[in-house]
């Protein structure tokens, strides 16, 4: 029995140390399915999804879609990330204390610790360096082990102290950039409204400058959100805004730029490549077949297809693209011929659309990214005219 306790204790201590180093120190983080971090986040997020699904959809004072469920659902989701960090740190500490307690109980040589509970209590006193002294190791091996446990407690504290500032610094950097994602309106931002507002005179250099800034943001998100996986769960405090939908909006805007003569293979293209890399990193190992099939229904251009739903979806998608093509042309951009533009856009969007839809669903992100609310009446003006009105 004592040998089994020692083995279990060693396994608990070594596994939690490996998980902690993998989460906080390693740059090539790979959250295995049975790591404590992975298990805790999967279980708590699944529970939260169930709870939020029971909450009402509409805020009683909502004046537009960005506020739907914000008072209850979005606030609860916003609490998840910071609370989950505390839960994770607590789980690490508890597993270490219990693991060392099992070792002391199985090993013996600790005066005053005759039961498992007393051994765990002694482990906690050593781990937190309290030093009460009513239970003390009397043999050489437990004394050395006590020093190792105390070192583990100090090491955990040091890692956490260094980790939390880096975590919140990356979060703040991400959110600061999102505050600049605006088309001058207070409505849901569309890719075309964003593109036209950022280039009111169809100046290609303004578009290039805009996307050069966003390529840096996407690169930073790839680095931080694959290293510190908890960052993915931190939500914006602004209603109707989320970093995943922001990335999707930038991707679709960059996609539109690929049909504008003079913008192909320039800053918008490289930004799109970075976002595709980001989405692929975040969905590695995920089965996207259902999303792929559903999206392809809307892309279906087979004239022999007799499915009425597919035909309707395809007609709607084609109508939207014709409208987009016309808006870009009317704004003054030199755009590729309609059929060529549609084929090239479809080919590129298939590289990331299923991943994006999965991430939006998995993270309960809002559909679409909303403009910043500054007091202008909703619907009074949109796009560039709203921006001009503000500056005037």
C-alpha positions in Angstrom: 0.0 0.0 0.0 2.8 2.4 0.9 4.6 1.7 -2.4 1.5 2.4 -4.3 1.0 5.7 -2.5 4.6 6.7 -3.4 4.1 5.8 -7.0 0.8 7.7 -7.2 2.4 10.7 -5.5 5.4 10.8 -7.8 3.1 10.5 -10.9 0.9 13.3 -9.6 3.9 15.6 -8.9 5.7 14.9 -12.1 2.7 15.2 -14.3 1.6 18.5 -12.9 5.1 19.9 -13.1 5.3 18.8 -16.8 1.9 20.4 -17.5 2.9 23.6 -15.7 6.1 23.9 -17.6 4.4 23.0 -20.9 1.8 25.7 -20.3 3.9 28.5 -18.9 7.4 28.0 -20.2 7.5 25.9 -23.4 7.3 27.9 -26.6 6.1 24.9 -28.6 3.0 24.3 -26.4 1.1 21.2 -27.2 -1.9 20.7 -24.9 -2.3 16.9 -24.9 -5.8 15.6 -24.4 -5.1 14.3 -20.9 -3.0 17.2 -19.5 -4.6 18.7 -16.5 -4.9 22.1 -18.3 -6.7 20.5 -21.3 -9.0 18.5 -19.1 -9.9 21.4 -16.9 -10.6 23.8 -19.8 -12.6 21.2 -21.8 -14.8 20.3 -18.8 -15.4 23.8 -17.5 -16.1 25.3 -21.0 -18.5 22.5 -21.8 -20.4 23.2 -18.5 -20.4 26.9 -19.3 -21.9 26.3 -22.7 -24.7 24.4 -21.2 -25.4 27.1 -18.6 -25.3 30.0 -21.1 -27.6 28.0 -23.4 -30.2 28.3 -20.7 -30.0 32.0 -20.4 -32.4 34.3 -22.3 -31.3 35.5 -25.7 -32.4 39.2 -25.5 -31.4 42.0 -23.3 -34.6 43.9 -22.3 -33.1 47.2 -23.3 -31.4 46.0 -26.5 -31.5 48.5 -29.4 -29.6 46.3 -31.8 -28.2 42.8 -32.3 -24.9 43.6 -30.5 -26.7 43.7 -27.1 -28.6 40.5 -27.5 -27.9 38.4 -24.3 -25.0 40.8 -23.4 -26.1 41.5 -19.8 -26.2 37.8 -18.9 -24.6 35.5 -21.4 -21.7 37.7 -22.5 -20.8 38.8 -19.0 -20.8 35.2 -17.8 -18.5 34.3 -20.8 -16.3 37.2 -20.0 -15.8 36.0 -16.4 -14.7 32.5 -17.7 -11.1 33.3 -18.8 -9.9 35.1 -15.6 -11.7 32.7 -13.3 -10.3 29.7 -15.3 -6.7 30.9 -14.8 -7.3 31.0 -11.0 -8.9 27.5 -11.1 -6.0 26.2 -13.1 -3.4 27.5 -10.7 -5.4 26.1 -7.8 -5.6 22.7 -9.5 -1.9 22.7 -10.0 -1.2 23.6 -6.3 -3.7 21.0 -5.0 -2.3 18.2 -7.1 1.2 19.0 -6.0 0.3 19.2 -2.3 -1.7 15.9 -2.5 1.0 14.2 -4.5 3.7 15.1 -2.0 1.4 14.1 0.8 1.0 10.6 -0.7 4.8 10.4 -0.9 5.3 11.3 2.8 2.5 8.9 3.9 4.0 6.0 1.9 7.6 6.8 2.8 7.2 7.5 6.5 10.0 9.2 8.5 7.8 12.2 9.4 7.2 12.6 13.1 3.6 13.5 13.9 2.2 12.5 10.5 0.6 9.1 11.1 -2.4 9.4 8.8 -2.9 10.3 5.2 -4.6 13.6 6.2 -1.7 14.6 8.5 0.8 13.8 5.7 -1.2 16.0 3.3 -1.3 18.8 5.9 2.5 18.5 6.4 2.9 18.7 2.6 0.9 21.9 2.6 2.9 23.4 5.4 6.1 22.7 3.5 4.8 23.7 0.1 3.7 27.1 1.3 6.8 27.4 3.6 4.6 28.1 6.6 7.0 26.3 9.0 4.7 25.6 11.9 7.0 22.9 13.2 4.5 20.5 14.9 5.2 17.9 12.2 8.8 17.5 11.2 10.8 15.1 9.1 13.1 12.9 11.1 14.9 10.9 8.5 17.4 12.1 5.9 15.3 11.3 2.8 12.1 13.1 4.0 14.2 16.1 4.9 15.7 16.3 1.4 12.2 15.7 0.0 10.8 18.6 2.1 13.4 20.9 0.6 12.4 19.8 -2.9 8.7 20.4 -2.2 9.4 23.8 -0.8 11.4 24.6 -4.0 8.4 23.4 -6.0 6.2 25.9 -4.2 8.6 28.7 -4.8 9.1 27.8 -8.4 5.3 27.7 -9.0 4.9 31.1 -7.4 7.8 32.5 -9.6 6.3 31.1 -12.8 2.9 32.5 -12.0 4.3 35.9 -11.1 6.1 36.0 -14.5 3.2 34.5 -16.4 0.3 36.7 -15.5 1.8 40.0 -16.6 2.8 38.5 -20.0 -0.8 37.1 -20.3 -2.5 40.3 -19.7 0.0 42.3 -21.7 -0.8 40.2 -24.8 -4.5 40.5 -24.1 -4.2 44.3 -23.9 -2.2 44.5 -27.1 -4.8 42.5 -28.9 -7.7 44.6 -27.7 -6.0 47.9 -28.4 -5.8 47.0 -32.1 -9.4 45.9 -32.1 -10.4 49.4 -31.0 -9.2 50.7 -34.4 -11.4 48.3 -36.4 -14.1 50.8 -37.4 -15.9 51.9 -40.6 -17.3 55.1 -39.1 -20.7 53.6 -38.3 -22.3 52.0 -35.2 -23.7 49.1 -37.2 -22.3 45.7 -38.0 -19.2 46.2 -40.1 -19.1 44.5 -43.4 -15.9 43.8 -45.4 -17.0 46.2 -48.2 -17.9 49.0 -45.7 -14.6 48.6 -44.0 -12.7 48.6 -47.3 -14.5 51.7 -48.7 -14.2 53.6 -45.4 -10.4 53.0 -45.3 -10.0 54.1 -48.9 -12.5 56.8 -49.6 -10.8 57.9 -52.8 -10.0 54.3 -54.0 -6.4 55.0 -53.1 -4.5 51.6 -53.2 -1.7 52.9 -51.0 -4.2 53.6 -48.2 -5.5 50.1 -48.4 -1.9 48.7 -48.4 -1.0 50.7 -45.3 -4.1 49.5 -43.5 -3.4 45.9 -44.1 0.3 46.2 -43.2 -0.8 47.2 -39.7 -3.2 44.3 -39.4 -0.6 41.8 -40.7 1.5 42.6 -37.6 -1.6 42.1 -35.4 -2.3 38.7 -36.8 1.3 37.7 -36.5 1.3 38.7 -32.8 -2.0 36.8 -32.2 -0.5 33.6 -33.8 2.5 33.8 -31.5 0.7 34.6 -28.2 -2.5 32.6 -28.7 -0.7 29.4 -29.6 1.8 29.8 -26.8 -0.7 30.9 -24.1 -3.8 29.0 -25.0 -5.9 30.7 -22.3 -5.7 33.9 -24.3 -8.2 32.5 -26.7 -10.9 32.5 -24.1 -10.4 36.2 -23.0 -13.3 38.2 -24.5 -13.6 41.9 -25.3 -15.5 44.1 -22.9 -17.1 45.9 -25.8 -20.5 44.4 -26.9 -20.6 42.7 -30.4 -16.8 42.5 -30.6 -14.5 39.4 -30.5 -11.0 38.7 -31.7 -12.1 35.7 -33.8 -14.8 37.6 -35.7 -12.4 40.5 -36.1 -9.9 38.1 -37.8 -12.7 36.8 -40.0 -13.7 40.4 -40.9 -10.1 41.3 -41.8 -9.8 38.0 -43.8 -12.9 38.7 -45.9 -11.8 42.2 -46.5 -8.4 41.1 -47.6 -10.1 38.5 -49.8 -12.0 41.3 -51.6 -8.8 43.1 -52.3 -7.6 40.1 -54.3 -10.1 41.0 -57.1 -8.9 44.7 -57.2 -6.2 45.3 -59.9 -3.0 46.5 -58.2 -3.6 44.9 -54.8 -3.0 41.3 -55.8 0.1 39.7 -54.0 0.5 42.8 -51.9 -0.2 43.6 -48.2 -3.8 42.3 -48.2 -2.7 39.0 -49.6 0.0 38.5 -47.0 -2.4 39.4 -44.2 -4.9 36.8 -45.6 -2.1 34.2 -45.5 -1.3 35.0 -41.9 -5.0 34.6 -40.9 -5.3 31.3 -42.7 -2.2 30.2 -40.8 -3.9 31.3 -37.5 -7.1 29.5 -38.2 -5.3 26.3 -39.2 -3.2 26.4 -36.0 -6.3 26.8 -33.9 -8.3 24.0 -35.6 -5.5 21.4 -35.9 -6.9 17.9 -35.4 -10.6 19.1 -35.6 -13.1 17.4 -37.9 -14.4 20.2 -40.1 -16.3 17.9 -42.5 -19.8 19.1 -41.4 -18.8 22.7 -41.8 -17.2 22.0 -45.2 -20.4 20.3 -46.5 -22.7 23.0 -45.2 -20.6 25.8 -46.7 -20.2 24.1 -50.0 -24.0 24.0 -50.3 -23.9 27.8 -50.6 -21.0 27.7 -53.1 -22.7 25.1 -55.3 -22.7 26.4 -58.9 -23.7 23.2 -60.6 -26.5 24.0 -62.9 -27.6 20.4 -62.9 -28.2 20.4 -59.2 -31.9 20.1 -58.5 -31.8 20.5 -54.7 -34.0 23.6 -54.1 -32.1 24.6 -50.9 -28.8 24.4 -52.7 -30.1 26.4 -55.6 -31.5 29.1 -53.3 -28.3 29.3 -51.3 -26.2 29.5 -54.5 -28.5 32.2 -55.9 -28.2 34.3 -52.8 -24.4 33.9 -52.7 -24.2 34.9 -56.3 -26.4 37.9 -55.8 -24.3 39.1 -52.9 -21.1 38.8 -54.9 -22.6 40.7 -57.8 -23.6 43.5 -55.4 -20.1 43.5 -53.9 -18.5 43.6 -57.4 -20.7 46.6 -58.3 -19.9 48.5 -55.1 -16.2 48.2 -55.6 -16.5 49.2 -59.3 -18.7 52.2 -58.4 -16.3 53.3 -55.7 -13.6 53.7 -58.3 -11.5 50.5 -58.0 -10.4 48.7 -61.1 -11.9 45.2 -60.5 -11.4 41.9 -62.3 -14.2 40.7 -64.6 -17.1 39.3 -62.6 -16.7 35.6 -63.4 -12.9 35.6 -62.9 -13.3 37.5 -59.7 -15.9 35.1 -58.3 -13.8 32.0 -59.2 -10.7 33.4 -57.6 -12.5 34.6 -54.5 -14.2 31.3 -54.0 -11.0 29.4 -54.3 -9.3 31.5 -51.6 -12.2 31.6 -49.2 -12.4 27.8 -49.2 -9.0 27.8 -47.5 -10.3 29.3 -44.3 -14.1 29.5 -44.2 -14.8 26.1 -42.4 -12.1 26.8 -39.8 -13.5 30.3 -39.2 -17.1 29.0 -38.8 -16.0 26.3 -36.4 -14.0 28.8 -34.2 -17.0 31.2 -34.0 -19.3 28.3 -32.9 -16.7 26.8 -30.5 -15.9 30.1 -28.8 -19.5 31.3 -28.8 -18.3 34.4 -30.6 -20.8 37.0 -31.8 -21.7 36.8 -35.5 -20.1 39.8 -37.1 -18.1 42.7 -35.7 -19.9 45.8 -34.6 -18.8 49.4 -34.9 -18.0 51.4 -31.7 -21.0 53.0 -30.0 -20.3 56.7 -29.5 -23.7 58.2 -29.5 -24.7 58.5 -33.2 -28.3 57.3 -33.8 -28.2 53.8 -35.2 -29.1 53.9 -38.9 -28.6 57.6 -39.2 -25.6 57.2 -41.4 -23.2 54.5 -42.3 -19.7 53.9 -43.7 -17.6 56.9 -44.8 -20.4 59.4 -44.4 -20.5 58.6 -40.7 -16.8 59.1 -40.4 -17.1 62.4 -42.1 -19.9 63.5 -39.8 -17.8 62.7 -36.7 -14.8 64.7 -37.9 -17.0 67.6 -39.0 
